[in-house]
C-alpha cells in the first residue's frame, strides 16, 4: 500500500467516525455551536474570566492531545478532529449564542 493509499484509508475511517460523532449526535445532544457557547458561559462564571467558545474547543483539543500522548487511543484522534470541525465552522464569527 502506498503512502497516499494509507493516508486515504485513515481519512476514510476518520470521516465515518466523525460523521457519527458530530452529525448523528445532533438529534441526541443538539447543535454543537450553542452547546459550546453555553459551556463558554459556564467556564467564564467558574473562572471569573471571559472564555469564548473557540477557547473551550481549543482547551478540549489540548486535553485530547494530552490523553493521546499518554494513552494511544483512536478515539482521541476522532475527538480532536470533531472539535476541529466545530471550531472551523465557528471561525466565521457566527457562533450561536447558547441562550436557548
C-alpha distance (Angstrom), angle and dihedral (degrees) to the residues before:
residue distance angle dihedral
X1 . . .
X2 3.80 . .
X3 3.79 123.4 .
X4 3.81 90.3 -108.3
X5 3.82 91.2 51.1
X6 3.79 90.6 48.2
X7 3.81 92.3 51.1
X8 3.79 90.0 45.1
X9 3.79 89.8 54.2
X10 3.82 91.5 52.9
X11 3.79 91.1 47.2
X12 3.81 91.8 50.5
X13 3.80 91.2 49.4
X14 3.79 92.7 45.8
X15 3.81 91.7 47.8
X16 3.81 92.2 55.2
X17 3.78 93.6 49.2
X18 3.82 92.7 43.3
X19 3.77 90.3 52.7
X20 3.79 89.3 52.8
X21 3.81 94.8 46.3
X22 3.79 98.9 42.5
X23 3.80 108.6 25.9
X24 3.79 103.6 28.8
X25 3.81 92.6 47.3
X26 3.80 94.5 56.6
X27 3.83 92.6 88.0
X28 3.81 89.0 50.5
X29 3.82 101.0 41.2
X30 3.80 103.7 15.2
X31 3.79 131.0 -126.4
X32 3.82 109.0 -20.8
X33 3.83 95.5 -139.3
X34 3.83 96.9 66.5
X35 3.80 88.6 40.9
X36 3.80 91.9 58.7
X37 3.81 91.4 41.5
X38 3.83 89.1 55.8
X39 3.80 90.8 45.5
X40 3.82 89.5 52.3
X41 3.81 89.7 53.8
X42 3.81 90.6 49.9
X43 3.81 92.8 48.6
X44 3.81 89.4 47.0
X45 3.80 89.9 56.1
X46 3.81 93.7 45.6
X47 3.81 94.2 46.0
X48 3.81 95.5 37.0
X49 3.79 86.6 -132.7
X50 3.80 131.0 98.6
X51 3.80 111.9 -96.2
X52 3.80 122.6 -174.3
X53 3.81 127.2 -147.6
X54 3.81 86.9 -113.4
X55 3.81 90.4 57.0
X56 3.81 90.8 48.0
X57 3.79 90.4 54.9
X58 3.81 92.5 45.7
X59 3.81 89.8 51.4
X60 3.79 91.7 49.4
X61 3.81 90.1 49.0
X62 3.82 88.2 51.0
X63 3.80 90.5 51.4
X64 3.81 90.7 51.6
X65 3.82 90.7 47.5
X66 3.80 89.5 53.9
X67 3.79 91.0 48.7
X68 3.79 91.1 48.3
X69 3.81 90.5 50.4
X70 3.80 90.0 56.1
X71 3.82 102.8 29.2
X72 3.78 117.2 32.0
X73 3.82 101.1 -141.9
X74 3.81 128.3 153.8
X75 3.81 89.5 -142.0
X76 3.83 89.8 67.2
X77 3.81 90.5 57.0
X78 3.81 92.1 47.4
X79 3.82 91.1 49.9
X80 3.82 92.1 48.4
X81 3.80 90.4 51.3
X82 3.81 91.2 46.8
X83 3.78 92.4 51.4
X84 3.82 88.9 46.9
X85 3.82 91.0 53.6
X86 3.82 91.3 51.6
X87 3.81 90.1 44.7
X88 3.81 91.4 51.6
X89 3.80 91.0 48.4
X90 3.81 90.5 54.8
X91 3.80 94.7 47.0
X92 3.80 90.1 91.4
X93 3.80 86.3 73.0
X94 3.77 94.2 -115.0
X95 3.78 99.4 118.9
X96 3.77 112.8 164.8
X97 3.79 109.4 -112.3
X98 3.79 98.4 -123.6
X99 3.80 89.5 -138.3
X100 3.77 95.2 123.8
